[in-house]
């Protein structure tokens, strides 16, 4: 009796007793299926084959045996998806909406089974899978049921891509499945999905739900296996779209592997997200937010706030409060509802975390609370390393574990500089009680998602995705649905245009002929090569000479564009619109001169050249009009606040301009880019470059700031790879008639810049194709800023 614990003792210690969720139903589900699984292809499970074990990372116990997909089985899944796709696409949006709604309801009905199975397979705390992952997965199917219902009405001019290959990671197995499958099905695509080999069980459970929901056979196919299976999906000629979530390293390989294939691609990759705490922040709230930002899911979150940047004056106090809070974190059995931190997914990831901390912890002060560590399983304690320099490996590289690294700042400008000092750009958190400080800093951060006084807020209505080497594309919202659609119709093959040849007896050039130079930083510049090319007209007559740009010229142009872009983006949209109107005005006064130049180079009726000039003036007016009308939208997210989906400039865009309409094509590329606040490096038409060197005279008289537009003449095939490989270029567009699309996509893998290439297909530059919203989407990034109204 003397050792009996009383209620009074418990109230003094406030210790939690275990509150373990039963795994009986989930284990029974596995037993009922023989603890062995094949693939889900064409609406049914295949016979289990040779494969690998699914283990509980908290105990090491084997849960089931899964099948390693063979190339033939991947082929069968793709064939099933291809066969089912026309019928699925042919259904009305309402019919697809009903199917997605049924899936959402089934997820809710089986929510506890899914959550427990997820925790057993992944190691995350049951309260996270129960309260966050599964409800949010259901929300995605509900939301995309709504988009499917509206698709026929709101995006009638678009059609699905076809068969989508989707590869998801092990940190949010069921939620990532929902993020991928829901928009693909809503848009009318069919799917071949590969879950991570470590965490495939809830995907196989979802396969059963698709049958219960009445999805036609082949609409959803799930194949299990290792990276070799993913590689087969990526390179499969029968797949039209690849959607991948995972590491930046693998994302880079996928970009290279798909180059030139014509496959649509979206990548949601790694991150090293800053968590900025200003001295006027509510420190206790910021500490709680930080616990959620870095120790949620054991830090195995691509957008984890793993990089603490705290203002110098409060750093010591904040770290003290944080260490005290860390000491209260509970680590243990993930099925215990009182646990804060569960198990690392497997031994390989645990070893990686241990190795990175051991290698870099000596650069700072390491703190790990004296918490209970289970005797078995893959566990790692919550860790804080302070006093690191911004260049430290642990400050720059993604650890993907429960490890927080910290540095300090003095001024808001320094905070922004430190936050952006990374090759990633996925997410960021800003903590300040001064709304002016928070809203000043948030838009300056290079991240696709920014949370003000919060962290890890997600919703199906708000787009999620990264910048830089955190990937490209968005998931959620209308912008996420667009990743699975394309415009109706099939573009015709684009016939390459050869350079005009010299006539037998060409007329001599005007002895006072002006030498056409490059245009860099607002000034005419001689080409570094020192070479020029004679430009012949349609009848073989000499119409002038043009400089041949090289790698150094591209470098100089990119430097000028980068220097100008920040101020240009900060200019008001109204100001940018006025300059575009001014360019149109000045071009109009010289319309006859430009028509004559076009006629001399391209031949054909003079009326055709004059019509191209008038169409160019019209195009400038269009983008002047849109410059201040594309700010973004407010998302209806389930918080007491809002999420602003802001259309922000991509940055520096390199573009290889069309050959078939040299003036209209040049301006059709230039105008949307600068209207949205980008700076550009343009390589004009190779056969007809002199129209661009005439056009920079118009720019000189139209108040365009130096460096916003840069023009480097030369061969598309020579300059394309240099432009695409440049590490300070954020996106490359190519509408060239030269066969350079694959080369650009391969070169762009270096820093995973965005690409928009024509794959040898023609564009109707005089119509909607030449000025449609595809240009707006390519010229902007959707940056989602979450702003709470209050408690």
Buried (B, 14 or more C-beta within 10 A) or exposed (E): EEEEEEEEEEEEEEEEEEEBBEBEEBBEBBEEBEBBBBBBBBBEBBEBBEBBEBBBBBBEEEBBBBBBBBEEBBBBBBBBBBBBBEEBBEBEBEEBBBBBBBBBBBBBEBBBBBBBBBBBBBBBBBBBBBEBBBBBBBBBBBBBBBBBBBBEEEBEEBBBBBBBBBBBBBBBBBBBBBBBBBBBBBBBBBBBBBBBBBBBBBBBBBBBBBBEBEBBBBBBBBBBBBBEBBBBBBBBEBBBBBBBBBBBEBBBBBBBBBBBBEBBBBBBBBBBBBBBBBBBBBBEBBBBBBBBBBBBBBBBBBBBBBBBBBBEEBBEEBBEBBBEBBEEBBBBBBBBBBBBBBBBBBEEBBEBBBEBBEEBBEBBEBBBBEBEEEEEBBBBBBBBBBBBEBEBEBBBBBBBBBBBBBBBBEEBEBBBBBBBBBBBBBBBBBBBBEEEBBBBBBBBBBBBBBBBBBBBBBBBBBBBBBBBBBBBBBBBBBBBBBBBBBBEEEBEEBEBBEBBEEEEEBEEBEEEEEEBBBBBBBBBBEBBBEEBBBBBBBEBBBBBBBBBBBBEBBBBBBBBBBBBBEEBBEBEBEBBBBBBBBBBBBBBEBBEEBBBBBBBBBBEEEEBBBBBBBBBBBBBBBBBEBBBEBEBBEBEBEBEBBBBBBBBBBBBBBBBBBBBBBBBBBBBBBBBBBBBBBBBBBBBBBBBBBBBBBBBBBBBBBEBBBBBBBBBBBBBBBBBBBBBBBEEBBBBBBBBBBBBBBBBBBBBBBBBBBBBBBBBBBBEBBEEBBBBBBBBBBBBBBBBBBBBEEE
